[in-house]
Amino acid sequence: MDIKRVTSKDLVTVCRRFLAKDPVTNVLPLGDLYSPLFSVSNVYCAMKSNTVVGVCSVYHAYSTPSLVLSAATTEIKQALIRKALTEVLAEFISLCPPEDVDLFKEHAVITHSRSEQQMTTTSPKYIEHGNIKATRVRSSELESLNRFYVGHNAEAWAPIQFKTGPYYCVKHNGNIVSAAGVHIVTPQIAQLGNIITDEAYRNRGFGTACTSALATALASRGRIISLFVRIDNAPAIHMYEKLGFTRKRGIAFLILRKKAS
């Protein structure tokens, strides 16, 4: 088995095709192979007999790098982890199926973990909320959006993600009080994220309006719509189910510290 850094256009295309066979399971590494995320990601692929059999991506837009794996055998995942960790200095994040958690224990110490749920839909419901209107965030409003997310400690936000796809918001007195956006948009699937409503404006349907407008816009071109949510966040899960999302699989969110070699 050969582990290669994915840099050429031809290899990017081959890896995209491999991952697109199961876009739900492979949503994170698949998204890292598309602009603009590819510019801040180091992607590796495992090859056997000139055929891609696994992919791993290290995303560097956050202060702490994020390492994610495609579906593959345990042997392939272990080889990809070893290669990817050569560029990780200390702390890193991973989101993976619960059964993959033990793959990291040889190389790193888990300092924090939580359980999340992947939810998906192919036909999200558009829900109107009276006078509440969610509008698409314009490029000229990026600074305001960034202030909103930074002020609300959004852990998965980086301004480069605004270039990935649409963000929708609800404003009150000219200020953003609720927003929803995307981590990833590919031809097959979109991963929603940064769905946040200011505490003073919750339970008014603002988050539902943003998420509904965003999901229906993205699904209009035939994409699967995916998101991750903490399993203990019952209000959010209820909102997503109301919008047509169903629970797909468990996800482990890990913060790890690389062991000294």
C-alpha contacts under 8 A as a table, 3 or more apart, distances in Angstrom:
res1	aa1	res2	aa2	distance
1	M	46	A	6.64
1	M	47	M	5.71
1	M	48	K	5.09
1	M	49	S	7.97
2	D	46	A	5.69
2	D	47	M	5.18
2	D	48	K	6.62
3	I	44	Y	6.61
3	I	45	C	5.63
3	I	46	A	4.55
3	I	47	M	6.33
3	I	79	A	7.73
3	I	80	L	7.08
3	I	83	K	7.53
4	K	44	Y	5.48
4	K	45	C	5.38
4	K	46	A	6.49
4	K	47	M	7.65
5	R	42	N	7.35
5	R	43	V	5.94
5	R	44	Y	4.45
5	R	45	C	6.51
6	V	11	L	6.08
6	V	12	V	6.20
6	V	42	N	7.56
6	V	43	V	5.39
6	V	44	Y	5.41
6	V	45	C	6.60
7	T	11	L	6.94
7	T	12	V	6.83
7	T	43	V	7.92
8	S	11	L	5.36
8	S	12	V	6.22
9	K	12	V	5.03
9	K	13	T	6.19
10	D	13	T	5.20
10	D	14	V	6.34
11	L	14	V	4.98
11	L	15	C	6.09
12	V	15	C	5.19
12	V	16	R	6.12
12	V	33	L	6.74
13	T	16	R	5.11
13	T	17	R	6.30
14	V	17	R	5.22
14	V	18	F	6.31
14	V	52	V	7.43
15	C	18	F	5.01
15	C	19	L	6.18
15	C	45	C	7.44
15	C	52	V	6.71
15	C	55	V	7.32
16	R	19	L	5.21
16	R	20	A	5.92
16	R	30	L	6.25
16	R	33	L	6.91
17	R	20	A	5.10
17	R	21	K	6.68
18	F	21	K	5.79
18	F	52	V	6.87
18	F	53	V	7.76
19	L	22	D	5.96
19	L	23	P	6.13
19	L	26	N	5.75
19	L	27	V	7.93
19	L	29	P	7.75
19	L	30	L	5.90
19	L	55	V	7.93
19	L	70	S	7.10
20	A	23	P	4.76
20	A	26	N	7.41
20	A	30	L	7.21
20	A	188	Q	7.01
22	D	25	T	5.76
22	D	26	N	6.04
23	P	26	N	4.94
23	P	27	V	5.17
23	P	30	L	7.26
23	P	188	Q	6.66
23	P	189	I	6.48
24	V	27	V	5.25
24	V	189	I	7.37
24	V	224	I	7.94
24	V	226	S	7.39
25	T	70	S	7.13
25	T	71	A	6.67
26	N	29	P	5.90
26	N	30	L	5.87
26	N	69	L	7.54
26	N	70	S	5.06
26	N	71	A	6.47
27	V	30	L	5.15
27	V	31	G	6.07
27	V	184	I	7.91
27	V	189	I	7.09
27	V	190	A	7.94
27	V	191	Q	7.29
28	L	31	G	5.28
28	L	32	D	6.48
28	L	68	V	6.66
28	L	69	L	7.85
28	L	184	I	7.49
29	P	32	D	5.10
29	P	33	L	6.74
29	P	55	V	7.00
29	P	56	C	6.40
29	P	57	S	5.61
29	P	68	V	6.20
29	P	69	L	6.39
29	P	70	S	6.33
30	L	33	L	5.48
30	L	34	Y	7.36
30	L	186	T	7.68
31	G	34	Y	5.52
31	G	37	L	7.10
31	G	184	I	5.13
31	G	185	V	6.46
31	G	186	T	6.27
32	D	35	S	7.62
32	D	37	L	5.05
32	D	38	F	5.06
32	D	41	S	6.35
32	D	43	V	7.70
32	D	57	S	6.86
32	D	59	Y	7.30
32	D	184	I	7.72
33	L	37	L	6.87
33	L	38	F	5.01
33	L	43	V	7.58
34	Y	37	L	5.96
34	Y	38	F	5.42
34	Y	186	T	7.02
35	S	38	F	5.29
35	S	39	S	6.72
35	S	164	T	7.13
36	P	39	S	5.73
36	P	40	V	7.54
36	P	160	I	7.20
36	P	161	Q	7.63
36	P	163	K	6.60
36	P	164	T	6.19
37	L	40	V	5.46
37	L	41	S	6.23
37	L	59	Y	7.67
37	L	160	I	7.81
37	L	161	Q	7.64
37	L	164	T	7.55
38	F	41	S	4.99
38	F	42	N	7.42
40	V	59	Y	6.09
40	V	60	H	5.39
40	V	61	A	5.94
41	S	57	S	6.46
41	S	58	V	5.44
41	S	59	Y	4.35
41	S	60	H	5.79
41	S	61	A	7.88
42	N	57	S	5.72
42	N	58	V	5.21
42	N	59	Y	6.62
43	V	55	V	7.19
43	V	56	C	5.79
43	V	57	S	4.29
43	V	58	V	6.34
44	Y	55	V	5.71
44	Y	56	C	5.21
44	Y	57	S	6.22
44	Y	80	L	7.15
44	Y	84	A	7.35
45	C	52	V	6.52
45	C	53	V	7.44
45	C	54	G	5.60
45	C	55	V	4.34
45	C	56	C	6.30
45	C	80	L	7.39
46	A	52	V	5.81
46	A	53	V	5.59
46	A	54	G	5.01
46	A	55	V	6.24
46	A	76	I	6.86
46	A	79	A	7.96
46	A	80	L	6.90
47	M	50	N	5.67
47	M	51	T	5.17
47	M	52	V	4.52
47	M	53	V	5.61
47	M	54	G	7.28
48	K	51	T	5.26
48	K	52	V	6.63
48	K	53	V	6.78
52	V	55	V	7.78
53	V	72	A	6.66
53	V	76	I	7.58
54	G	69	L	7.76
54	G	70	S	5.96
54	G	71	A	6.75
54	G	72	A	5.44
54	G	76	I	6.50
54	G	77	K	7.20
54	G	80	L	7.87
55	V	69	L	5.99
55	V	70	S	5.26
55	V	71	A	8.00
55	V	80	L	7.31
56	C	67	L	7.15
56	C	68	V	5.73
56	C	69	L	4.47
56	C	70	S	6.26
56	C	80	L	6.12
56	C	81	I	7.47
56	C	84	A	7.30
57	S	66	S	7.92
57	S	67	L	5.70
57	S	68	V	5.46
57	S	69	L	6.59
57	S	84	A	7.58
58	V	65	P	6.38
58	V	66	S	5.44
58	V	67	L	4.49
58	V	68	V	6.66
58	V	84	A	6.93
59	Y	62	Y	7.58
59	Y	65	P	5.55
59	Y	66	S	5.04
59	Y	67	L	6.49
60	H	63	S	7.31
60	H	64	T	7.17
60	H	65	P	4.86
60	H	66	S	6.79
61	A	65	P	7.26
61	A	158	A	6.48
61	A	160	I	7.61
62	Y	65	P	6.04
62	Y	66	S	7.77
62	Y	156	A	7.59
62	Y	157	W	7.69
62	Y	158	A	6.54
64	T	91	E	6.54
64	T	92	F	5.47
64	T	93	I	6.81
65	P	88	V	7.56
65	P	91	E	7.61
65	P	92	F	5.07
65	P	93	I	6.20
66	S	92	F	5.71
66	S	93	I	4.52
66	S	94	S	5.52
67	L	84	A	7.72
67	L	92	F	7.07
67	L	93	I	6.10
67	L	94	S	4.99
67	L	95	L	7.53
68	V	94	S	5.72
68	V	95	L	6.21
68	V	96	C	6.87
69	L	77	K	7.02
69	L	96	C	7.30
72	A	76	I	6.14
72	A	77	K	6.24
73	T	76	I	5.29
73	T	77	K	6.25
74	T	77	K	5.13
74	T	78	Q	6.10
74	T	103	L	7.89
75	E	78	Q	5.25
75	E	79	A	6.38
76	I	79	A	5.19
76	I	80	L	6.25
77	K	80	L	5.09
77	K	81	I	6.10
77	K	103	L	7.84
78	Q	81	I	5.14
78	Q	82	R	6.26
78	Q	103	L	6.50
79	A	82	R	5.25
79	A	83	K	6.40
80	L	83	K	5.19
80	L	84	A	6.04
81	I	84	A	5.11
81	I	85	L	5.98
81	I	104	F	7.71
82	R	85	L	5.42
82	R	86	T	6.83
82	R	107	H	7.90
83	K	86	T	5.60
84	A	87	E	6.06
84	A	88	V	7.23
85	L	88	V	4.89
85	L	89	L	7.88
85	L	258	K	7.98
86	T	89	L	7.80
88	V	91	E	7.47
88	V	92	F	7.22
88	V	258	K	7.61
89	L	258	K	7.17
90	A	257	R	5.43
90	A	258	K	5.08
90	A	259	K	7.86
91	E	255	I	7.15
91	E	256	L	5.59
91	E	257	R	4.30
91	E	258	K	6.14
92	F	255	I	5.95
92	F	256	L	5.40
92	F	257	R	6.35
92	F	258	K	7.66
93	I	253	F	7.49
93	I	254	L	5.58
93	I	255	I	4.60
93	I	256	L	6.07
94	S	252	A	7.96
94	S	253	F	6.08
94	S	254	L	5.21
94	S	255	I	6.64
94	S	256	L	7.81
95	L	251	I	6.44
95	L	252	A	5.57
95	L	253	F	4.66
95	L	254	L	6.24
96	C	100	D	6.22
96	C	101	V	7.11
96	C	251	I	5.53
96	C	252	A	5.33
96	C	253	F	6.84
97	P	100	D	5.50
97	P	101	V	7.26
97	P	249	R	7.94
97	P	250	G	6.24
97	P	251	I	4.84
97	P	252	A	5.80
98	P	101	V	5.60
98	P	250	G	6.77
98	P	251	I	6.01
98	P	252	A	5.27
99	E	102	D	7.03
100	D	103	L	5.44
100	D	104	F	7.68
101	V	104	F	5.99
101	V	105	K	7.38
101	V	252	A	7.45
102	D	105	K	5.31
102	D	106	E	7.90
103	L	106	E	6.92
104	F	107	H	5.52
104	F	108	A	5.77
104	F	109	V	7.85
105	K	108	A	5.24
105	K	109	V	6.19
105	K	110	I	7.55
107	H	258	K	6.04
107	H	259	K	5.66
108	A	256	L	5.99
108	A	257	R	5.30
108	A	258	K	4.20
108	A	259	K	4.90
109	V	256	L	5.44
109	V	257	R	5.21
109	V	258	K	6.42
109	V	259	K	6.69
110	I	113	S	7.15
110	I	254	L	6.70
110	I	255	I	5.98
110	I	256	L	4.39
110	I	257	R	6.48
111	T	254	L	7.68
111	T	255	I	5.68
111	T	256	L	5.44
111	T	257	R	6.87
112	H	254	L	5.82
112	H	255	I	5.07
112	H	256	L	7.06
113	S	252	A	6.84
113	S	253	F	5.51
113	S	254	L	4.56
113	S	255	I	6.36
114	R	230	R	7.61
114	R	252	A	6.02
114	R	253	F	5.34
114	R	254	L	6.85
115	S	230	R	6.12
115	S	231	I	6.08
115	S	250	G	7.13
115	S	251	I	6.03
115	S	252	A	5.00
115	S	253	F	6.28
116	E	228	F	6.30
116	E	229	V	5.31
116	E	230	R	4.14
116	E	231	I	5.01
116	E	250	G	5.96
116	E	251	I	4.89
116	E	252	A	6.04
116	E	253	F	6.88
117	Q	228	F	5.47
117	Q	229	V	5.31
117	Q	230	R	6.16
117	Q	231	I	5.84
117	Q	247	R	6.72
117	Q	248	K	7.20
117	Q	249	R	5.92
117	Q	250	G	4.70
117	Q	251	I	5.55
118	Q	226	S	6.89
118	Q	227	L	5.69
118	Q	228	F	4.52
118	Q	229	V	6.61
118	Q	247	R	6.13
118	Q	248	K	5.42
118	Q	249	R	5.38
118	Q	250	G	6.20
118	Q	251	I	6.62
119	M	226	S	5.69
119	M	227	L	5.51
119	M	228	F	6.34
119	M	229	V	7.74
119	M	245	F	5.75
119	M	246	T	5.24
119	M	247	R	4.44
119	M	248	K	5.18
119	M	249	R	7.40
120	T	224	I	6.86
120	T	225	I	5.44
120	T	226	S	4.36
120	T	227	L	6.57
120	T	245	F	5.09
120	T	246	T	5.61
120	T	247	R	6.75
120	T	248	K	6.54
121	T	124	P	6.01
121	T	224	I	6.01
121	T	225	I	5.30
121	T	226	S	6.71
121	T	244	G	6.19
121	T	245	F	4.79
121	T	246	T	6.53
122	T	219	A	6.54
122	T	222	G	7.36
122	T	223	R	6.66
122	T	224	I	4.82
122	T	225	I	6.06
123	S	216	T	7.44
123	S	219	A	6.70
123	S	244	G	6.90
124	P	212	S	7.12
124	P	215	A	6.19
124	P	216	T	5.70
124	P	219	A	7.30
124	P	225	I	7.97
124	P	243	L	5.56
124	P	244	G	5.10
124	P	245	F	6.95
125	K	212	S	6.54
125	K	216	T	6.89
125	K	242	K	7.88
125	K	243	L	4.92
125	K	244	G	5.93
126	Y	212	S	5.19
126	Y	213	A	6.49
126	Y	216	T	6.34
126	Y	243	L	7.24
127	I	208	T	7.58
127	I	209	A	6.72
127	I	212	S	6.22
127	I	243	L	7.57
128	E	132	I	7.56
128	E	209	A	6.82
129	H	132	I	5.34
129	H	133	K	7.66
129	H	205	G	6.57
129	H	209	A	6.84
132	I	170	V	7.47
132	I	205	G	7.74
132	I	206	F	6.96
132	I	209	A	7.18
133	K	170	V	6.37
133	K	209	A	7.00
134	A	168	Y	6.07
134	A	169	C	5.26
134	A	170	V	4.88
134	A	206	F	7.80
134	A	209	A	5.79
134	A	210	C	5.29
134	A	213	A	6.73
135	T	168	Y	5.35
135	T	169	C	5.57
135	T	170	V	6.58
135	T	210	C	7.75
136	R	166	P	6.77
136	R	167	Y	5.77
136	R	168	Y	4.28
136	R	169	C	6.40
137	V	141	E	6.22
137	V	142	L	7.40
137	V	145	L	7.90
137	V	166	P	7.33
137	V	167	Y	5.50
137	V	168	Y	5.39
137	V	169	C	6.39
138	R	141	E	5.26
138	R	142	L	6.97
139	S	142	L	5.45
140	S	143	E	7.40
141	E	144	S	5.28
141	E	145	L	6.26
142	L	145	L	4.97
142	L	146	N	6.01
142	L	159	P	7.83
142	L	162	F	7.68
143	E	146	N	5.07
143	E	147	R	6.24
144	S	147	R	5.12
144	S	148	F	6.25
144	S	175	N	7.98
144	S	176	I	7.38
145	L	148	F	5.06
145	L	149	Y	6.31
145	L	176	I	7.11
146	N	149	Y	5.23
146	N	150	V	6.01
146	N	159	P	6.73
147	R	150	V	5.19
147	R	151	G	5.81
148	F	151	G	5.18
148	F	152	H	6.26
148	F	176	I	6.78
148	F	177	V	7.66
149	Y	152	H	5.07
149	Y	153	N	6.14
149	Y	154	A	5.25
149	Y	157	W	7.08
149	Y	194	N	7.88
150	V	153	N	5.06
150	V	154	A	6.10
151	G	154	A	7.87
152	H	196	I	7.96
152	H	198	D	7.56
154	A	157	W	5.70
154	A	194	N	6.60
156	A	193	G	7.60
156	A	194	N	6.66
157	W	161	Q	7.17
157	W	194	N	6.62
158	A	161	Q	5.77
158	A	162	F	7.93
159	P	162	F	5.65
159	P	163	K	7.93
160	I	163	K	5.71
160	I	164	T	7.35
161	Q	164	T	5.05
161	Q	165	G	7.40
161	Q	182	V	7.17
161	Q	183	H	6.15
161	Q	184	I	7.96
162	F	165	G	6.17
162	F	166	P	7.02
162	F	167	Y	7.10
162	F	181	G	7.92
162	F	182	V	7.85
163	K	166	P	7.97
164	T	182	V	7.01
164	T	183	H	6.98
164	T	184	I	6.28
164	T	185	V	6.31
165	G	181	G	7.51
165	G	182	V	6.17
165	G	184	I	7.46
165	G	185	V	6.32
166	P	181	G	6.12
166	P	182	V	6.79
166	P	214	L	7.13
167	Y	179	A	7.06
167	Y	180	A	5.69
167	Y	181	G	4.15
167	Y	182	V	6.82
167	Y	214	L	6.97
168	Y	179	A	5.64
168	Y	180	A	5.46
168	Y	181	G	6.36
168	Y	210	C	5.45
168	Y	211	T	7.64
168	Y	213	A	7.21
168	Y	214	L	6.21
169	C	176	I	6.40
169	C	177	V	7.47
169	C	178	S	5.46
169	C	179	A	4.18
169	C	180	A	6.44
169	C	210	C	5.65
170	V	176	I	5.88
170	V	177	V	6.03
170	V	178	S	5.22
170	V	179	A	6.50
170	V	206	F	6.37
170	V	209	A	7.86
170	V	210	C	6.79
171	K	174	G	5.55
171	K	175	N	5.03
171	K	176	I	4.35
171	K	177	V	5.49
171	K	178	S	7.04
172	H	175	N	5.31
172	H	176	I	6.52
172	H	177	V	6.43
176	I	179	A	7.21
177	V	197	T	5.88
177	V	198	D	5.35
177	V	201	Y	6.89
178	S	195	I	7.65
178	S	196	I	5.70
178	S	197	T	4.08
178	S	198	D	6.13
178	S	201	Y	7.91
178	S	206	F	6.12
178	S	207	G	6.00
178	S	210	C	7.27
179	A	194	N	7.23
179	A	195	I	5.70
179	A	196	I	5.59
179	A	197	T	6.46
179	A	207	G	6.88
179	A	210	C	6.06
180	A	192	L	7.45
180	A	193	G	6.47
180	A	194	N	5.54
180	A	195	I	4.17
180	A	196	I	6.53
180	A	207	G	7.43
180	A	210	C	5.66
180	A	211	T	5.78
180	A	214	L	7.16
181	G	192	L	5.77
181	G	193	G	5.41
181	G	194	N	5.79
181	G	195	I	6.59
181	G	211	T	7.96
181	G	214	L	7.12
182	V	185	V	7.05
182	V	190	A	7.06
182	V	191	Q	5.68
182	V	192	L	4.21
182	V	193	G	5.01
182	V	194	N	7.19
183	H	190	A	7.71
183	H	191	Q	5.54
183	H	192	L	5.85
183	H	193	G	5.70
184	I	189	I	7.90
184	I	190	A	5.40
184	I	191	Q	4.96
184	I	192	L	7.18
185	V	189	I	6.18
185	V	190	A	4.30
185	V	191	Q	6.47
186	T	189	I	5.35
186	T	190	A	6.07
187	P	223	R	6.56
188	Q	222	G	7.53
188	Q	223	R	5.04
188	Q	224	I	6.34
189	I	223	R	4.84
189	I	224	I	4.56
189	I	225	I	5.84
189	I	226	S	7.13
190	A	218	L	7.16
190	A	223	R	6.63
190	A	224	I	6.36
190	A	225	I	5.10
190	A	226	S	6.06
191	Q	225	I	6.17
191	Q	226	S	4.76
191	Q	227	L	5.33
192	L	195	I	7.75
192	L	215	A	7.89
192	L	225	I	7.26
192	L	226	S	6.17
192	L	227	L	5.05
192	L	228	F	7.90
193	G	227	L	6.58
193	G	228	F	7.68
195	I	207	G	7.00
195	I	211	T	7.30
196	I	207	G	6.86
197	T	201	Y	6.60
197	T	202	R	6.16
197	T	206	F	7.11
197	T	207	G	5.98
198	D	201	Y	5.48
198	D	202	R	6.56
199	E	202	R	5.46
201	Y	204	R	6.48
201	Y	206	F	7.51
202	R	205	G	7.27
202	R	206	F	7.08
202	R	207	G	7.70
203	N	206	F	7.57
205	G	208	T	5.14
205	G	209	A	6.09
206	F	209	A	5.13
206	F	210	C	6.35
207	G	210	C	5.21
207	G	211	T	6.09
208	T	211	T	5.21
208	T	212	S	5.80
208	T	239	M	6.59
208	T	243	L	7.93
209	A	212	S	5.22
209	A	213	A	6.13
210	C	213	A	5.38
210	C	214	L	6.14
211	T	214	L	5.11
211	T	215	A	5.91
212	S	215	A	5.32
212	S	216	T	6.06
212	S	243	L	6.70
213	A	216	T	5.52
213	A	217	A	6.17
214	L	217	A	5.30
214	L	218	L	6.34
215	A	218	L	5.25
215	A	219	A	6.02
215	A	225	I	6.65
216	T	219	A	5.08
216	T	220	S	6.05
217	A	220	S	5.44
217	A	221	R	7.94
218	L	221	R	6.38
218	L	222	G	7.87
218	L	223	R	6.64
218	L	225	I	7.46
219	A	222	G	5.22
219	A	223	R	4.90
219	A	224	I	6.55
219	A	225	I	6.59
220	S	223	R	7.31
228	F	251	I	7.83
229	V	233	N	7.04
229	V	236	A	7.44
229	V	237	I	7.13
230	R	233	N	5.37
231	I	234	A	7.10
231	I	237	I	7.86
233	N	236	A	5.61
233	N	237	I	6.37
234	A	237	I	5.11
234	A	238	H	6.08
235	P	238	H	5.13
235	P	239	M	6.28
236	A	239	M	5.04
236	A	240	Y	6.23
237	I	240	Y	5.13
237	I	241	E	6.12
238	H	241	E	5.17
238	H	242	K	6.18
239	M	242	K	5.08
239	M	243	L	6.41
240	Y	243	L	4.99
240	Y	244	G	6.49
240	Y	245	F	5.36
240	Y	246	T	7.88
241	E	244	G	5.06
241	E	245	F	4.74
241	E	246	T	6.12
242	K	245	F	7.28
